[in-house]
Amino acid sequence: MKLIKKNSKKIKYSFVMGRLSQKIGDKYQHFPIDNFQDEIISAKKFNFDGVEWIISDYSNPIFNNIYLKDIVKKMKKKKIIINSIYLDLIMHEPLHRISFKNLEWIIKKIQNIQNLVNINRITFPIEENSRFNFYYEKNIVIKRLHFIIKNLSKKSKISIETDMSLNNLDKLLKINSLKKLGLLIDIGNIRANGYDIEEYLKKFPNKIFGVHIKYRDRFFGKSKILPRNFYELNILKKNLVKLKELNDFTFQTYRSQKNFIADMKKTIKNFNAIFSKK
């Protein structure tokens, strides 16, 4: 089952690394160190434009120049791009707690990647374990985001993924030093957290840089195969023209331990059915 790409000149279609291979131990989202080369081959068969490169620890191969050059070479051969980078390690070392030396090290490594690869979007999570809850934490996060934007935004769009309330998010995005900051929204998480997708699209049409495609049941439900009657995806499709800064649809979809290829085929089939409707 190949992905039908609408608005393909504007929007890139990617997948989160790890969705096309088995889990690493018991970790649902972690860089697939054993299989990332195979995922690049599978991605081409599904008609993806690129990948969202997950950085889940400090030993990611993309941080090493020798490996990076080899990765870029192999991806060029398959005509697949590294469309975005997701700093998943920030889930465990939130921006308000990570040491500044560690953050500096990460930024320098990403700058090195930017010098060799055109990365459209870089995302830092501020959700779940990495969300700030107190005034002093908020101030640290604002300073750290400003530092990130100052050093990385010349070559890539900088976004956050967050589960904070829309009112607080609106206040954060209106801070002058963060005016270049955008959003990666996850339509499955929006559904599971009980938020209204239309409110996001009304409040932040020019701040949405990327969309994670995923389905979760309401009231903090688990991830499931994307269905054809996916309300949030239908609303997104209807409002797509309003999202002037949208760079990508990135599939962060459900995958089982052994049938991950079949899972992606079902997801793409139902995604195509929704986006083929007039």
Secondary structure, DSSP 8 states (H G I E B T S, - for coil): -----TTTTT-EEEEETTTTS--BTTBSSS--TTTHHHHHHHHHHTT--EEEEE--STT-GGGSHHHHHHHHHHHHHHT-EEEEEE-GGGGTS-TTTS-HHHHHHHHHHHHHHHHHS---EEEEEESGGG---SHHHHHHHHHHHHHHHHHHTTTSEEEEEE-S-HHHHHHHHTSGGGTT-EEEEEHHHHHHTT--HHHHHHH-TTTEEEEEE-EE-TTT--EE---S--HHHHHHHHTGGG-TT--EEEE-----SS-HHHHHHHHHHHHHHHHH--
